[in-house]
Every structure is written in C-alpha cells, then in structure tokens.
Amino acid sequence: MASFRFRLSTFTAGTMALCAGIALHPDPAKAVPSVVPTGVTRYDPAKAYNSFLLFSGSDNHTYLIDMNGHEVRQWAQSGFPAKYIDPALVQGQKGVIGLQLSEIRGDGTHKIPGATAGFRNRTFGYVDWSDRTLWEWGLQSPEGNARQHHDWARLPDGGTLLLANQNRSIPGGAKPVLDDVIYDIAPDGNIRWTWKAGDHLQEFGFTGSQLQLVLHAENPDYLHINNMQLVGDNHWYRAGDRRFAPDNIMIDSREANFIAILDRHTGKVVWRLGPNLPQRRRSEPAVPFPVDQFVGQHDAHLIPEGLPGAGNLIVFDNQGEAGYPARPLQVANGSRILEINPVTAQVVWQYTGENSGGPPWSFYSSFISSVDRLPNGNTLIDEGMNGRFFQVTPTGEIVWEYVSPYTGETPGTSPDRPTRSNWVYRIQPVPYDWTPSGVTHTETAVVPAFAKEK
C-alpha cells in the first residue's frame, strides 16, 4: 500500500476494517482536520532528487527520514532550525547536527511584556550520531542564556554564528524591544563580534514615516529577523562585486519585508531588496520581470555554487501579513517561490500553486517555511504551516510530497482552548553519505491516490 498514514479524529470499527494496513496516528483524537493523509503521498524516484531530509516536528523532536518517509534517526531535542554539519567542518565526522539543547524555564518570564513567549532557548550546541554533546553555548552569553532563534551557521574555523534575541532599548525607540542580534562565537565560547539590528535602522530603506512606525511598533518583536546565513562562494564576488563577499551575512526581516547583506567587518548594510517594492500584480507575469513586493518572506539565501541557478537569490515569499504599515492578508492569496538575480533585481524563475495546476491558495503558508534548490534542478519546498514538504521540477510538476505526522501544541495556543498542528519551521535535504556507514534507505515509488482513481 502507498506509504502514507491517515490521521483520524473518529473511526468506527467497520471503517477500521476497511482500512486494514493503514497505520494510524498514535493520538488521533487530537488531530485536525478529521482525515488527513500523512507521510509520503506521491513519489517518482526517477524525477525526484533522492536524499534524506532533516526537520524538527511540532512535537519538539528532530527527525531524519528517507524519501519513503521512513524514520532513519530521531533526536529528543528540536532545532530552530535543526541542521546537519558538513563533515568537512568537523574533522570528517559524520552524523553531527546542531540543536537547541536546553530551554529557559518559566512562562516567558525572560521576555518583555507582549513578546513571543516561544523563544526561550537556553543553550545551543552540536551533538553526534550517538547523542554525545560536542559543544554547547548559552550560559556564557551576555544575558546568561543563548536565546538563539530562527538560524545559525557553523563557520569554517570551527566557530559559530548565532542569531539571537536581546531585550534592549534602541536609539530613538519609544519602549524596550525584543531586538535581533548576531553573535560570532569562537570555538572556545568567546564572543568575537556582535551585531545589533536596532543600531542599523537607518540602513534598511525605511521612509521617514515608516521609520516612525518601526520606532513605535506595538509588537516588541518589531523586525523579527528569521534568516541569517553566510553569503558563501559566488560568481558575483569573483567578478569583483565585494557586496557579495563569501563571509558577509544575508538576513531577512519578516515584519519589515526586506532582505539585506551585512558587511562582516563593518556591520553596515551593503546590499538590500525591499522594504518598498512595486505592488504585486493581479496576474503573474512571465519571467523575467522586476521583483515586486514580497511579504513576510523566509529563508532568503544565494543558491550555492554547483547547483542550477548558482548565485541567484531564492526565497519563500509567504505573502503573509507584514510591513510598515502592515499589508493585510489577501482573500484569495497564495505563497510564491522567487528566484531573483540579485544584481539586476529581476525574477528569473518563480513557483506558485498555479504552476502545479491548482489555484493560488493550493500553495500557501502565511508564516514560517523554507526552500532549497537541489542538484538535479528541482526545488524542495516546506509549506510550513501545513507541515507539507514537496519537490517540484522547473516546470512545476510535483514529483515528491510528504505531510508530517508529528503534531504538537500550536504556537500561541491559549490554556483554555489548546490546539494542535503539524507545522514545521524549516527542512533540509541531507546527502546519503552524511550518515555513518550501515544506515539504509528506500526509494519506492508512490502513486498518488487521485491517479489510482482514474
């Protein structure tokens, strides 16, 4: 039978008999909606790029799965996000990942009033395949807790970049905020460099009126930087454009709708897209076209060298609710994947639900989510709020799809009305040879149910 599972809220004995062979979610009574296929719902091994996948589920565990959804490895901790470490960066050791290792106790007591209580990381670190902690950091931070969120990066010299939070007053601000900071941490745990977003507000492209809205934002998490990665090797830099120096840092702000590159030495913004772009068209134009307004975007990064589209910016454009002033959610909205030439600011490839034959809202996540270009030219997408991962070809054909069966308490749920979901912040493709020897996987085709019915 196809390797997916049904998650059910009510199930009669007669229905159970009809569904013999289908594994049920271990806690079906808490699942919403009442019937949802989970696991791998379609898979064409010949057209897909085949690898392991790493992600942290809503149950606060981290999973490595194969293309058929089989659980290869589980870690008891979650990551924000969980990511694997290239063995070249850890003396050739395979199976090392980065995770949030401990949590600040209490119900948001370390936060300023009104701030999100979910960002409570105490320590971040690296663990090996056998769960041995190789490095842990957080108690050495200026606030005594790492407070890492949304991203981190292992550095070639063994150091670590952490995106974190600090409670602080910013220049010109009306009240203390939850500011985004970046720490460059040496292997011995000492902080070598610190960057604070609130010190650079004049560099993010705000108009005068927008800047006043930012300085007086009601939400303490006023920028909500959700991405921080090294620019990496690229042909723009090799051709002489120093803005794209490999050790510079790319960030994006969900709340303010901008993507920027920071100079690693000065901390200054040297390249930027947004926050003020032309309004998105009602009908999608043919590529290439000048980039229009992305909203609440996630996972902006340059496509790495050696992959199709190398050097272009790829980003999950949520089209959520964000901006100063905020751009509201649209009635018949849909998310987009944008591949952008960062020098000309032209969209050279995009994906929407319509590329796969559905309406715009058939692909939509108003928050979280991620995107990766794959070696065979496909694109791996995490439709985060729905816990749905899928691979599309350049023409939009879906050749692999998986729905996470791991549920947990929904962010922002209230004590008097607890809710659950299978949301997944970010996923990562993992090469087969990253794992220690002896780890197996399968690549068995799965025909989607709708195709069987024809």
N, C-alpha and C positions, 0 to 999 in steps of 0.2 A: 504494500500500500504506500501511497505517497507519504513522504516523511514530514507530515505536519500533524499538529495536535489541535483538538478543539477545546476551548476554554468555555465551560458551561455554568450558568447560574442555577438552572433547574433541569433535571433529567429524569425521565421516567424509566422504569425497569425495561419496558418494551423498547424504548429508544436506545437504551444501553445495548440491548441485544442486537439491534440493527447496526450499531456502530462498533461491533466487535473488532478488535485490532487497533482501534484508535486510542492512544494514551490520553488520559485526561489530566488537566492541570491539577496539582496537588491541593489547591484551595479554591475550587470552582465557585463556591458561594460568594466570594468577594470579587469576582471578575465582572467587568463591564465593558462592552455590552454583553448580552446573554450568550451569544455564539460568535466566536471569533477564531478563524484559523490561525494557529501559531506554528512556529518552526518554518521549515523551507516549504514554500507554496509553489515555486517553479524553479527549474534549474536546467540549463542547457550547457553541459560541460564543454562542448566544442566551441561555443561562442563566448563563454564567460572566462574571466581571468580567475584561475583557481588558486586559492590560498587559505590560510587560517584567517580568522577575524577575532579581534580583541575588543571587548567593551565591558563597561560596568552596568549591571542591570539595576532596575528600580528597587531590588531587594538588597542593595548595597553590597553585593558580591561582584567579583570580576570573573569573566568567562572568556576562555579561548575555545572557539568552535571551528568545525570544518565546514565545507560547503554544503553538506547534508544536515547541518545543524547539530551534529553530534558534539557533546561536551568533551573537549580534549583535556581541559585543565580548569580548575576553579580556585580562586583565591578568596579568602574570607573578607578581605578589605575591598573598598571601592576606590576608584581613582577619579580625579576631577581635572583631566581625564586619566584613565589608565592608558599607558603607552609602553611599547616594548623598546628595549635599548639595543641598538646595533651592536653586535659583539665586538666590532672594531673599537668601540668606545669603552669597553670593559675588559680589555686584555683577552679578547677572543671568547669570553664566557657566553654561552648560550642560555636563553631562558630567563634573562633578567628583565624585570619590569619596574615601573615607578608607580607608587600608590600613595594615598593618604593613609598613614599608619595609625594615627590616633586622633581622637576627637575632643574638643573642649566640652567639658560637662556643663550642664545647665541649659536653660531655655533662652538662648540668645543674650545672656547676661553680659557678654563681652561686647555687645553691639550698642550703637547709639540708637535712641528711640526711632522707631519706624523703619529701621534697616532690616534686610532679609535675615532671618534667624538661621537659615540653612548653611551659611558659610561659616563653619565652626571648626576648620581643620587645625589640629594642634601640632601634628608633626607630619612631614612628608619624607618619603625615602624610597630606597631601592631594595627589592627582595629577589632572591634567586628562585630557581625552579623548585627547590625543596623548602621554600618559605623562610629561608635564613635572611635576616635583615643585614644588608651590606653597608648601608649608610642611612642615617636618619637626622633630620634637621627640623628645628622649630623652637625648642626651648632657648636657643641662642639668639633668636630674633629680638629686635628692639622691644617688642611687646610681650615676649615670653611665649608666644605661640606663632606657628608659621603663618596661619591664616591664608594659605595658598588656595587659589581658586582658578578655575577655567583653563589654566595652561601652565606648562613648564617645559624646559628643554635641557637635555644633557649636553654639555659642552665638550669639545674635542680634548681639552686639557684635564678632563675629569671633574670640572666644576658644574654648577647647575644654575640655570636661570629660573626664577620663580616669579610668577605673577601672584600678588598677594593684596590684602587689604590693610589699611590703617585708618583708625578714627582720627581725624585731624581737621583743623580749620584751614581753609585755603585762602590765598590772597584775594581780598575783595568779597569773600563769601559771606552770606547772611547768617549761616549757622554751621556747626561742625558737620562733616560729611563722611561717608564711607569712601575714602579715596583709594584709587588703584595705584599700586607701587610695583616696581620690578627690582628684585634683588639679584645681583650676580654673586654667587656664593662659591668660594674656593673649596677644593676637596676637603680641607681641614675644618670647614664650617664657618670660616670668617667671611664677612660681607666685604666684597671688593668694590662694589659700585651700587648705587641706589638711584632710581628714577621715580619721581612722583608726578602723576598726571596733573594734579592741581596746580603745579608750578608752570605749566605749559599751555594754559587755556588760550592764550593769545595766538598760539601757533596752529590751532585746529581748524581755522577757517570760519569761525562764527562771525556773523554780523554783530554790530553793536547791540541791537535789540535781542538777538539770540544769546549773546554773552550774559546779558542781564537775566534772562530766563534760566540760564545754566547756574549762575551765581545764587539765584533764589529758588532753585528747584525744590519741589516738595519731597521728591524721592531722595533720601540720603545717598543712595547708590546712583548718583547723578550721571555718571558716564557708563558704568557697567562694561568695562573692557573685558571682552570674552575670548580674546585670542592674543597670543604672544609667541612668535616664532622667529628664529634666525632667518634672514633673507635667503641665505645659502648660495652656493655657487650658481652663477647665471651668466648668460652671454651679454647682458646689458653692461655689467661691470667689466667684463673682459674687453668690451668695446670702448671703455673709458668713462662710463657713467657711474660716478662714485656714489650716487644716491643708493645704488643697489649693491653696496659693499657686502660681501657674504656675512660679515659679523654684525651688520646692522640688524635692527629688530623691527618686525612688522606687527602692528597691533590693529584691532578694530574695536570700535565703541558701538554697542548695540543701542544704547539710549540716545546717542547723538548722531548716528548714521554717518560715521566717517571711518576710513581705513588710512593708516599712516605708517611711514617708515621713520624710525628714530635713528639718528647717528649714535653709534655705540660710544663714541668718545665725548661728544658734547651734550648728548641728550636732546638735541634740537630735532624738530620735525624737518626732514629733508625732502619728503615726497608725501602727497596726500591725494585721496579721492573723497569727495563729499566735504562737508555735510550737505551742501546745496548743489544739487544736480537737476537737470531738466526733468519735469514730471514724466512719469512712466506713461507710455502710450496706451490707448484703449485696446489696440490690436498689436500683436507682437510684430515688429518689423523684421525684414530679412537681414541676416548678418552679412557684412559688418555694419554696425551702427554705433553712434556715440553713446557711451554709457549713460543711462538715465537713472532715476532715483532708486537706489536700494534702500531697504527699510529694515532695521533690526537684524542686520546680517551677522553671520557666524563663519568661523573657520577660514578666514582670508589668508592665503599663502601663495607664494610663487610655486608653480609646478616644477618639481625638481629636475635637474639635468638627467638626461637619458630617457625621459618619458615624453610621449607625444604632447606637444604644446609647451615644452620646457621654457621657462622664463615668463610665461603668461601668468597673470593673477587669476586664481579660481576661488570662488566664494559662494556660499549658500546664502542667497538673498531671501530671507524669510518673508518679507512683505508683511511684517507684524505691525505692532503699534509702537512707534518710536519717533524721536525727533524733537527739536525745539523751534517752534511749537510742535506738539505731537501730531503725527499723521495717523488718523484713526484707521481701525481695521475696515477693510472693504467688504461689501456684501457678497460678491462672487469672486473672492480673491484666490490666488494661488501663489505658491513659492516658485523661485527660479534658481537654477544654477547658472552663474555667469562666468565665462572665461574672457578675460579682458587683457588686451595689450596694455601694459602699464605705462608705456611711453606715449602712445597715441590716444589712450583712453577710449579705444574702440572695442566693443563687444565682438569677439571673433567666433564665439560659439555659445549657445545657451540651451538649457533644457527646461521645459515646463511640462505639466501633465498632458498638454495637447500633443507634445511630441510622441507620446505613447498611446495616442488615440482616445484620451479621456478629456473631460472638461478641466479648466484651470484648477479647480479645487480638488481634483483627484490626486494632486501632489501638493501638500500644504502642511507646513509646521510653522506656527507663528512665533515659536521660540526654540531655543537650543538647536541641534542638528549639525551635520558636517558633510564634507565632500572630499573625495580623493580621485585623482587621475591614476589610472592603472597602466601597467606596461604594455598591454595589448591595445590601448586606445580607449577602452571602456572607462566609465566613470562610476565610482562607488558612492552611493548617497545614503545618508542616515536621515530619514524623515522623523526627527527626534521625538516629537510629542506623541506620535503614534507607535513608537518602537518598531518602525518598519525600515529595513535595510534593503536596498536593491541595487543592481548593476544595470546600466544602460549602455548600449552601443552608441557610437557617434550619431546614428540616425534616430535614436530614441527607443530602440527595441529593448524591452526588459528581458534579460537573459538569466537573472537570478533574483530571488526575492525571499526574504525571511522576516518573520514577525516575532519579536521577543516574547517568550512565555513567562518571563520573570517580572512579577508585579511587586509593588511596594506602595507605601503611602505617597500620595500626590503632594508635590511641593505646595505649600500654602494652605494645606487642608486644615480645617478647624476641629477642635476637640469634640464639639457637639455634633459634627457631621463629617466623620472621617471618610476619605475617598482614596481609591487605589487606581494606579495606572501602570502601564509598562513602558513609560517614557525612557529614552536613552539619550544622554547628552552627546556623546561622540563615539564613533567606531574607528578602528584602524585595521587595514589589511596587514597580515603578517606572513612573511615568506615561510614556506615549509621548512627550509633548512635552519630557521631560527631556533627551533626546539632541539633539546638533546636527542641523541640517537635513540631509535626504538619507538618514537611517537608516530602513530599511524593516523591515516585519514581516508575518507572515501570520496568518490566523485561519481555518484549515481544519479542519472537524470531523473528529474521530477517533472511530470507533465501537469500543468495547471488544471484544476477541476473544470473550468469553463471549456477548455479544449477537449476534454474527455466527453463532454455532453454533446458535442457537435456530431 
